[in-house]
Amino acid sequence: MINSGGPSGQDDLHQAVRTAVINRRAGGMGVISGRRAFQKPMADGIKLLNAIQDVYLSPDITVA
């Protein structure tokens, strides 16, 4: 399953993590993140990408 993001906005970190959790629980192996990470200051973009990675590395989030 490939899940591609949408436009950058105010609640990007929350939305990106929510999308990643839904994708992971549905059996997805990753998400595409572009504008949500790269249209922000570098520190914020890195925080967002690390949060997405954490979803896929967490043993607590499994297929629903």
C-alpha positions as CSV (number, residue, x, y, z in Angstrom):
1,M,0.0,0.0,0.0
2,I,1.4,3.4,-0.9
3,N,-0.1,6.4,0.8
4,S,0.9,9.8,-0.6
5,G,0.5,12.9,1.5
6,G,-1.4,16.1,0.8
7,P,-0.6,19.8,1.0
8,S,1.4,21.2,3.9
9,G,-0.7,22.8,6.7
10,Q,-0.9,23.8,10.3
11,D,-1.3,20.3,11.8
12,D,1.2,18.4,9.7
13,L,2.9,16.4,12.4
14,H,-0.3,15.0,13.8
15,Q,-1.8,14.3,10.3
16,A,1.4,12.6,9.1
17,V,1.6,10.3,12.2
18,R,-2.1,9.6,12.0
19,T,-1.8,8.6,8.3
20,A,1.3,6.5,9.0
21,V,-0.6,4.6,11.8
22,I,-3.6,4.0,9.6
23,N,-1.3,2.8,6.8
24,R,0.7,0.5,9.1
25,R,-2.4,-1.0,10.6
26,A,-3.7,-1.7,7.1
27,G,-0.5,-3.6,6.2
28,G,1.3,-0.7,4.5
29,M,5.1,-0.6,4.5
30,G,5.6,3.1,4.3
31,V,4.3,6.5,3.2
32,I,5.5,9.2,0.8
33,S,6.1,12.5,2.5
34,G,7.1,15.6,0.6
35,R,5.6,19.0,1.2
36,R,4.7,18.2,4.7
37,A,8.3,17.7,5.6
38,F,10.2,19.8,3.1
39,Q,8.2,23.1,3.2
40,K,9.1,23.6,6.8
41,P,12.2,24.7,8.6
42,M,14.8,21.8,8.6
43,A,14.4,20.9,12.3
44,D,10.6,20.7,11.9
45,G,10.8,18.5,8.8
46,I,13.3,16.2,10.5
47,K,11.0,15.9,13.5
48,L,8.1,15.0,11.2
49,L,10.1,12.4,9.3
50,N,11.4,10.8,12.5
51,A,7.9,10.6,13.9
52,I,6.8,8.7,10.7
53,Q,9.8,6.4,11.0
54,D,8.9,5.7,14.7
55,V,5.5,4.5,13.6
56,Y,7.0,1.9,11.3
57,L,9.7,0.9,13.8
58,S,7.3,0.5,16.8
59,P,6.4,-3.1,17.7
60,D,3.3,-1.7,19.4
61,I,1.6,-0.7,16.1
62,T,0.5,-3.8,14.3
63,V,-1.9,-4.9,11.6
64,A,-5.5,-4.3,12.8
